[in-house]
Amino acid sequence: MPHSYVTNLMYCTFSTKERFPFINNELEPRLWPYIGGIARENRMKALAIGGTRDHIHALLSLPATMSFAKAVQLIKGGSSKWAHDTFVKYKKFGWQEGYGAFSVSASQMSRTIAYINNQKEHHRRRTFEEEFIELLDKHGVEYDRQYVFR
């Protein structure tokens, strides 16, 4: 077979630095599209981007040669720099050091997109911390709870 055919769907979530509520009604409508542009420039497809004031969720389709870590690095670094350069009042904007990344099967893509698009409603009932622990448990990720949010 002379070609490679790959589906590489990644669901990721990470919070703002110290979970500060930077992502307000002014920043959000510009930040999500900007992140989509970062994805496009790096041969990723942003299938869904959403979140709340203190964190983001994204479903990305990655090229076969890109790692999850590289994808998150490009998005976090590029969006932080843009926020600093574009908005004087967001000079302290930043993302937390870590992230959660989970593979998604093609059969769960529409369900994952719906979940991301419903973040504001979802977080009226539960915190980011509760949601993140549930994601780790659901995906069988081993962790020590005392270190997850440090």
PEZIUR-V971009 format. One record per residue. N is the residue number from 1. PHI is phi in whole degrees, -180 to 180 (999 if undefined). PSI is psi in whole degrees, -180 to 180 (999 if undefined). D_CENTER is the distance of its C-alpha to the mean C-alpha in whole Angstrom. Layout:
BEGIN
((N/PHI/PSI/D_CENTER) (N/PHI/PSI/D_CENTER))
END
This chain:
BEGIN
((1/999/120/34) (2/-81/-12/34) (3/-124/159/30) (4/-108/137/27) (5/-123/118/25) (6/-134/137/21) (7/-117/121/18) (8/-134/85/15) (9/-94/128/12) (10/-124/129/9) (11/-103/126/7) (12/-133/154/4) (13/-146/143/4) (14/-159/159/6) (15/-107/168/8) (16/-69/161/11) (17/-58/129/14) (18/56/22/16) (19/53/35/14) (20/-71/137/16) (21/-78/63/15) (22/-70/-33/15) (23/-82/86/13) (24/-100/-172/16) (25/-67/-19/18) (26/-82/-45/19) (27/-80/-43/16) (28/-54/-49/13) (29/-66/-11/15) (30/-104/-31/15) (31/-70/-47/12) (32/-59/-49/10) (33/-63/-35/13) (34/-63/-43/13) (35/-62/-39/9) (36/-59/-38/11) (37/-67/-39/14) (38/-60/-44/12) (39/-59/-50/11) (40/-58/-45/15) (41/-62/-22/17) (42/-111/25/16) (43/64/22/17) (44/-98/164/13) (45/-120/125/13) (46/-88/104/10) (47/-82/-27/11) (48/-161/140/9) (49/-138/131/7) (50/-163/-177/8) (51/158/-160/8) (52/-133/-165/11) (53/-62/-24/13) (54/-125/9/11) (55/-162/167/8) (56/-128/151/5) (57/-127/141/4) (58/-147/143/4) (59/-112/119/7) (60/-121/142/9) (61/-102/117/12) (62/-99/148/13) (63/-66/156/17) (64/-57/-28/19) (65/-93/2/19) (66/-106/133/16) (67/-82/160/14) (68/-57/-45/11) (69/-60/-42/12) (70/-66/-42/13) (71/-60/-47/10) (72/-66/-40/8) (73/-59/-46/11) (74/-63/-43/11) (75/-70/-48/8) (76/-65/-48/9) (77/-64/-47/12) (78/-66/-41/13) (79/-73/-35/11) (80/-64/-46/13) (81/-61/-45/16) (82/-60/-45/16) (83/-62/-42/16) (84/-65/-42/19) (85/-76/-28/21) (86/-94/-34/21) (87/-124/118/21) (88/-59/-41/24) (89/-76/-4/23) (90/-108/29/19) (91/-62/-25/21) (92/-96/1/19) (93/-60/139/16) (94/-168/167/13) (95/-106/153/10) (96/-60/163/11) (97/-68/-44/13) (98/-94/-171/11) (99/-166/167/8) (100/-114/134/8) (101/-137/133/8) (102/-138/135/11) (103/-75/149/13) (104/-128/133/14) (105/-78/154/17) (106/-58/-31/18) (107/-69/-18/20) (108/-105/7/17) (109/-62/-51/15) (110/-65/-36/17) (111/-66/-40/16) (112/-68/-41/12) (113/-61/-44/12) (114/-62/-41/15) (115/-61/-46/13) (116/-65/-43/10) (117/-68/-16/12) (118/-105/21/14) (119/-62/-43/12) (120/-62/-44/15) (121/-66/-43/17) (122/-57/-41/16) (123/-85/7/16) (124/-77/-18/19) (125/-112/-19/20) (126/-149/154/18) (127/-84/165/16) (128/-60/-41/13) (129/-60/-46/15) (130/-63/-43/16) (131/-64/-44/14) (132/-65/-43/12) (133/-61/-41/15) (134/-63/-40/16) (135/-63/-45/13) (136/-60/-45/15) (137/-64/-46/18) (138/-60/-35/17) (139/-96/7/16) (140/69/30/19) (141/-86/127/17) (142/-79/140/20) (143/-158/161/20) (144/-109/112/22) (145/-53/-33/21) (146/-67/-17/22) (147/-109/-4/20) (148/-63/-41/17) (149/-112/24/16) (150/-87/999/19))
END
